Amino acid sequence: MKLYVFEPYDVLSFGGLRHFAGGETHVQKSAFPPPIMRFFHIFERVYGVFLYKDGKVYIPLPADVVKERKKEDKPNIKILKLNERGIPLLRGVEGAYEQAREYFISLKDFFTKYAKGQGDFSICSLRDFIQKEQRVGISIDKDTRTAKDRFLYSQDFLRFSEGSRIGVLAEGLREDIRDNRVFLGGERRVSYMHSEDLKAFEKPVSIQKGKLYKFYALSHLFIEGGLKGDLKIGNLRFEVLWFFSAGIEYVSGFGKPFLEMIKPGSVLLLSALDVGGMGCSICQIESVPTVNYKKRMGKDKKTLWNLENFLQRGWNSGILLEVEG
C-alpha cells in the first residue's frame, strides 16, 4: 500500500456520479474527492482519494466535526459527542454551529488530535487547494456542422493551486501503466504520478468488547440491510450507535447498477461486540451489494460488474479508531 501523488498538467474534471444527459441537463458539475472508480484504470485496489500539498496529506473533515455557522476564515470547531441519552449535542457553547462541508484536515492532525478527541486543530477549505472554473460547451450536429438546439451547457473544471496535488492511497499498479504519465478524469487529461511511502496507518488496533470505536469512511460505503443492528469489520462484530453523515449519493458507471452509497468523510460510532484486533488502522466493512445486474450478450456470459470483487477493489474502506477523550 502506497500513496500515489498526481500532478495535473492542466485542469481536471471529475463529473458527478449521475450520468450527464445532453439536452436534458445543462450543468455538468465536477466533484472532489471523486469516487475511487475514477482510478481503477491505474490500480487494482484503491482505498481513498485525498489532497496533497507541501508534503502533507489532507483528508475530508470527519462528519462529526462542526464549525461556527457562516464563518469561513479560521472558524472555531467542535467534535460532536453523545450525551448520556445517546444523542450528539453541544453544551456550554455560544452561537450556532453547522456541518463543515468541503473542508479538510491534515492526516497528522487527524491521528494526533482528532483521534484523541481534541478539537484544537485547524481545517482547510477546498478552495485552499482547488479553484473551480466554469466553461461553456455545445454539441455539434455532424451533418450541418451547427450547434444542436438545447445542447448548450456549462461544465466545471478543477484547477489545482500552486503545490496542490491529488493523493491516492492504493496498491496493485496495473501492468499497462509503464511510466509516470497517466490520464485522469473527463477528456482524459494528463497528470504526472509518483509514489511515496505512507506509514500513518501501520499502527494495529486492539478491539475490546464494550469499548467505543469510530469508523471513518475513506471510500464510499454500501452496507447491506442498512445501519440498524450490527455490522462486521474484519470478521469482528460492532453495534452502530450513531451515524454522522457526510452525505449520500449514487455511484454508477457503464453497465453498472446504481448504488446509493455513503460519502467519504462519514463517521460511524460503534460499540465492539467481539474481542480481537486489526493489523493496521485501515479496514473494511464486510458488506457486498445484492442487486440485479446485466450480463454480456453472446458466448461470453461474464458480468459487466463482478460484485464479488466489490471489497477487493477498495469500496467500504475506512480508518478504525478507538474513541478517546
C-alpha positions as CSV (number, residue, x, y, z in Angstrom):
1,M,0.0,0.0,0.0
2,K,1.5,3.3,-1.1
3,L,0.5,7.0,-1.5
4,Y,0.4,7.9,-5.2
5,V,0.7,11.6,-5.9
6,F,-0.8,13.1,-9.1
7,E,0.2,16.5,-10.5
8,P,-2.3,17.6,-13.1
9,Y,-0.7,19.2,-16.2
10,D,-3.8,21.4,-16.6
11,V,-7.4,21.5,-15.3
12,L,-9.3,18.3,-14.5
13,S,-12.9,17.3,-14.5
14,F,-14.4,14.6,-12.3
15,G,-18.1,14.5,-13.2
16,G,-20.8,13.8,-10.8
17,L,-21.9,10.3,-10.2
18,R,-25.1,10.6,-12.2
19,H,-25.0,10.2,-16.0
20,F,-24.8,13.5,-17.8
21,A,-27.5,13.6,-20.5
22,G,-27.0,16.3,-23.1
23,G,-30.2,18.2,-23.9
24,E,-31.7,17.3,-20.6
25,T,-29.1,18.6,-18.2
26,H,-27.3,21.9,-18.8
27,V,-24.8,22.0,-15.9
28,Q,-22.1,19.3,-15.6
29,K,-20.6,19.6,-12.1
30,S,-17.2,18.3,-11.0
31,A,-16.9,16.6,-7.7
32,F,-13.9,16.3,-5.3
33,P,-13.0,13.9,-3.9
34,P,-14.1,11.7,-6.8
35,P,-15.1,8.1,-6.2
36,I,-12.3,5.6,-6.2
37,M,-13.6,4.0,-9.5
38,R,-12.0,7.0,-11.3
39,F,-8.6,5.4,-10.7
40,F,-9.5,1.8,-11.4
41,H,-7.7,2.1,-14.8
42,I,-4.5,2.7,-12.9
43,F,-4.7,0.5,-9.8
44,E,-6.2,-2.9,-8.8
45,R,-7.3,-1.6,-5.4
46,V,-8.0,2.0,-4.2
47,Y,-8.7,2.9,-0.6
48,G,-9.2,6.6,-0.8
49,V,-8.7,9.9,-2.7
50,F,-7.1,12.8,-0.8
51,L,-5.5,16.2,-1.3
52,Y,-1.7,16.6,-1.1
53,K,0.3,19.8,-0.6
54,D,3.8,20.6,0.7
55,G,4.4,17.0,1.6
56,K,1.2,16.8,3.7
57,V,-1.9,14.7,3.1
58,Y,-5.3,16.2,3.7
59,I,-8.5,14.1,4.0
60,P,-12.1,15.1,4.1
61,L,-13.1,16.6,7.5
62,P,-14.9,13.9,9.6
63,A,-18.7,14.5,9.6
64,D,-18.8,14.6,13.4
65,V,-16.8,17.9,13.4
66,V,-18.9,21.1,13.2
67,K,-17.8,24.7,12.7
68,E,-19.1,28.1,13.6
69,R,-22.0,29.0,11.3
70,K,-21.4,31.4,8.5
71,K,-17.7,31.8,9.4
72,E,-15.3,30.8,6.7
73,D,-11.9,32.1,7.9
74,K,-10.4,30.1,10.7
75,P,-13.7,29.1,12.4
76,N,-13.9,27.6,15.8
77,I,-14.6,23.8,15.6
78,K,-16.1,21.2,17.9
79,I,-16.3,17.4,17.8
80,L,-19.8,16.1,18.5
81,K,-20.1,13.6,21.3
82,L,-23.0,11.6,22.5
83,N,-24.6,12.6,25.8
84,E,-26.0,10.2,28.4
85,R,-29.1,9.7,26.3
86,G,-27.1,8.7,23.3
87,I,-27.7,11.9,21.3
88,P,-24.9,14.2,19.9
89,L,-25.2,17.6,21.5
90,L,-23.0,20.7,22.1
91,R,-23.1,22.1,25.6
92,G,-21.8,25.3,27.0
93,V,-21.3,26.8,23.6
94,E,-22.5,30.2,22.5
95,G,-23.6,30.8,18.9
96,A,-24.6,28.4,16.2
97,Y,-22.6,25.6,14.6
98,E,-23.0,23.7,11.4
99,Q,-21.5,20.8,9.5
100,A,-18.4,21.8,7.6
101,R,-18.9,20.8,4.0
102,E,-15.9,20.8,1.6
103,Y,-13.3,21.2,4.4
104,F,-10.2,19.0,5.0
105,I,-8.0,18.1,7.9
106,S,-4.3,17.1,7.7
107,L,-3.7,13.4,8.2
108,K,-1.2,14.3,11.0
109,D,-3.9,16.3,12.9
110,F,-6.4,13.5,12.3
111,F,-4.3,11.0,14.2
112,T,-2.7,13.3,16.8
113,K,-5.6,15.5,17.7
114,Y,-9.0,14.4,16.3
115,A,-8.4,10.7,17.1
116,K,-7.7,11.8,20.8
117,G,-10.9,13.9,21.0
118,Q,-9.0,17.2,20.9
119,G,-10.7,19.9,18.8
120,D,-7.7,22.3,18.7
121,F,-6.7,21.6,15.1
122,S,-7.0,23.8,12.0
123,I,-9.1,22.9,9.0
124,C,-8.7,23.9,5.3
125,S,-11.3,24.8,2.8
126,L,-11.3,23.0,-0.6
127,R,-10.8,26.5,-2.1
128,D,-7.3,26.5,-0.5
129,F,-6.3,23.7,-2.9
130,I,-8.7,23.9,-5.9
131,Q,-10.4,26.7,-7.8
132,K,-13.4,25.8,-9.9
133,E,-13.6,27.1,-13.5
134,Q,-16.8,27.1,-15.5
135,R,-16.6,26.7,-19.2
136,V,-19.3,26.6,-21.8
137,G,-19.8,23.7,-24.2
138,I,-22.0,22.9,-27.1
139,S,-22.9,19.8,-29.1
140,I,-22.3,19.9,-32.8
141,D,-24.6,18.4,-35.5
142,K,-22.1,16.5,-37.7
143,D,-24.3,16.9,-40.8
144,T,-24.9,20.6,-40.7
145,R,-21.9,21.5,-38.6
146,T,-24.1,23.7,-36.4
147,A,-24.9,23.7,-32.8
148,K,-27.7,21.4,-31.7
149,D,-30.8,23.1,-30.3
150,R,-30.9,23.0,-26.4
151,F,-27.4,21.4,-26.3
152,L,-25.6,24.4,-24.7
153,Y,-24.2,23.5,-21.2
154,S,-21.7,24.7,-18.7
155,Q,-19.0,22.4,-17.3
156,D,-17.0,22.7,-14.1
157,F,-13.2,22.1,-14.2
158,L,-10.9,21.9,-11.3
159,R,-7.6,24.0,-11.3
160,F,-5.2,23.0,-8.6
161,S,-3.4,25.8,-6.9
162,E,0.4,26.0,-6.8
163,G,1.8,23.0,-5.0
164,S,-1.5,21.2,-4.6
165,R,-1.8,17.7,-5.9
166,I,-4.1,14.6,-5.7
167,G,-3.1,11.9,-3.3
168,V,-4.4,8.3,-3.8
169,L,-3.9,5.5,-1.3
170,A,-3.7,2.4,-3.5
171,E,-1.9,-0.8,-4.3
172,G,-1.6,-3.1,-7.4
173,L,-0.3,-0.8,-10.1
174,R,-1.7,-2.2,-13.4
175,E,0.8,-3.8,-15.7
176,D,-0.1,-1.5,-18.6
177,I,1.0,1.6,-16.6
178,R,4.6,1.8,-17.7
179,D,5.6,5.4,-17.0
180,N,4.7,8.3,-14.8
181,R,2.3,9.9,-17.2
182,V,-1.4,8.9,-16.8
183,F,-4.8,10.2,-17.9
184,L,-7.4,11.3,-15.4
185,G,-11.0,12.4,-15.4
186,G,-13.2,13.6,-18.2
187,E,-11.5,14.2,-21.5
188,R,-8.6,12.1,-20.3
189,R,-6.3,14.9,-19.2
190,V,-2.6,14.3,-18.5
191,S,-1.3,14.0,-14.9
192,Y,2.2,13.1,-13.7
193,M,2.4,10.4,-11.0
194,H,5.0,9.5,-8.3
195,S,4.7,7.3,-5.2
196,E,5.6,7.8,-1.6
197,D,5.6,5.5,1.4
198,L,2.9,6.3,4.0
199,K,3.2,4.8,7.4
200,A,0.4,6.6,9.2
201,F,-1.9,3.6,9.1
202,E,0.5,0.9,10.3
203,K,-0.4,1.0,14.0
204,P,-2.5,-2.0,14.9
205,V,-5.9,-1.5,16.6
206,S,-6.9,-3.6,19.6
207,I,-10.6,-4.4,19.9
208,Q,-12.1,-4.9,23.3
209,K,-15.7,-5.8,23.9
210,G,-17.9,-2.9,25.0
211,K,-15.4,-0.2,24.1
212,L,-16.3,2.6,21.7
213,Y,-14.7,3.0,18.2
214,K,-15.1,5.3,15.2
215,F,-15.1,4.1,11.6
216,Y,-14.1,7.0,9.3
217,A,-15.0,6.4,5.7
218,L,-12.2,6.8,3.2
219,S,-14.2,5.5,0.2
220,H,-17.9,5.2,-0.5
221,L,-19.7,2.8,1.8
222,F,-22.5,0.4,1.0
223,I,-24.0,-1.5,4.0
224,E,-26.4,-4.3,3.1
225,G,-29.5,-4.1,5.2
226,G,-28.8,-0.5,6.4
227,L,-27.3,0.8,9.6
228,K,-29.8,-0.7,12.0
229,G,-28.3,-3.5,14.1
230,D,-24.7,-4.6,13.9
231,L,-22.0,-4.9,11.2
232,K,-18.8,-6.7,10.6
233,I,-15.3,-5.2,10.2
234,G,-12.6,-7.8,9.7
235,N,-14.9,-10.6,10.9
236,L,-15.5,-8.7,14.2
237,R,-19.0,-7.5,15.1
238,F,-19.8,-4.0,16.1
239,E,-23.1,-2.3,17.1
240,V,-23.9,1.0,15.3
241,L,-24.6,3.7,18.0
242,W,-24.7,6.7,15.7
243,F,-24.1,7.7,12.1
244,F,-22.6,11.1,11.3
245,S,-23.3,11.6,7.6
246,A,-21.2,13.4,5.1
247,G,-24.0,12.8,2.6
248,I,-25.5,10.1,0.4
249,E,-25.0,9.9,-3.4
250,Y,-25.5,7.4,-6.2
251,V,-22.4,5.6,-7.6
252,S,-22.7,4.1,-11.0
253,G,-20.9,3.7,-14.4
254,F,-21.2,2.0,-17.7
255,G,-23.2,-1.2,-17.4
256,K,-23.2,-1.0,-13.6
257,P,-26.2,-0.8,-11.3
258,F,-26.9,2.4,-9.4
259,L,-26.0,2.1,-5.7
260,E,-27.0,4.6,-3.1
261,M,-23.8,4.9,-1.1
262,I,-22.4,6.8,1.9
263,K,-19.9,9.5,1.0
264,P,-16.3,9.6,2.3
265,G,-15.8,11.6,5.5
266,S,-18.8,10.0,7.1
267,V,-18.3,8.6,10.7
268,L,-19.9,5.6,12.3
269,L,-19.8,5.5,16.1
270,L,-19.5,1.8,17.1
271,S,-19.5,-0.4,20.2
272,A,-17.5,-3.6,19.9
273,L,-19.4,-6.9,20.4
274,D,-16.3,-9.1,20.0
275,V,-12.7,-9.2,21.1
276,G,-9.8,-9.2,18.6
277,G,-7.5,-6.9,16.7
278,M,-6.7,-5.3,13.4
279,G,-3.2,-5.4,11.9
280,C,-3.5,-1.8,10.9
281,S,-6.0,1.1,11.2
282,I,-7.3,0.7,7.6
283,C,-10.0,-1.9,7.3
284,Q,-13.3,-2.6,5.5
285,I,-16.9,-3.1,6.5
286,E,-17.9,-6.6,5.4
287,S,-20.8,-6.0,3.0
288,V,-21.4,-6.8,-0.6
289,P,-24.4,-5.4,-2.6
290,T,-27.2,-7.8,-3.7
291,V,-28.5,-6.4,-6.9
292,N,-29.7,-7.5,-10.3
293,Y,-27.1,-6.6,-13.0
294,K,-26.7,-7.0,-16.7
295,K,-24.7,-9.7,-18.4
296,R,-22.7,-9.6,-21.7
297,M,-24.5,-10.9,-24.7
298,G,-23.2,-13.7,-26.9
299,K,-20.9,-16.5,-25.9
300,D,-19.1,-14.6,-23.2
301,K,-21.5,-14.5,-20.3
302,K,-19.2,-12.6,-17.9
303,T,-20.9,-9.9,-15.9
304,L,-20.2,-6.3,-16.7
305,W,-19.6,-5.7,-13.0
306,N,-18.4,-8.6,-10.9
307,L,-19.9,-7.7,-7.5
308,E,-17.8,-10.5,-5.9
309,N,-14.8,-8.2,-6.1
310,F,-16.6,-5.3,-4.6
311,L,-14.4,-5.2,-1.5
312,Q,-11.2,-6.2,-3.4
313,R,-11.4,-3.0,-5.4
314,G,-11.4,-0.9,-2.2
315,W,-15.0,0.0,-1.6
316,N,-16.2,0.2,2.1
317,S,-12.7,1.2,3.2
318,G,-12.1,3.3,6.3
319,I,-10.0,4.1,9.4
320,L,-10.9,2.4,12.7
321,L,-10.1,4.4,15.8
322,E,-10.6,3.8,19.5
323,V,-12.6,6.6,21.0
324,E,-10.6,8.8,23.3
325,G,-11.4,11.9,25.2
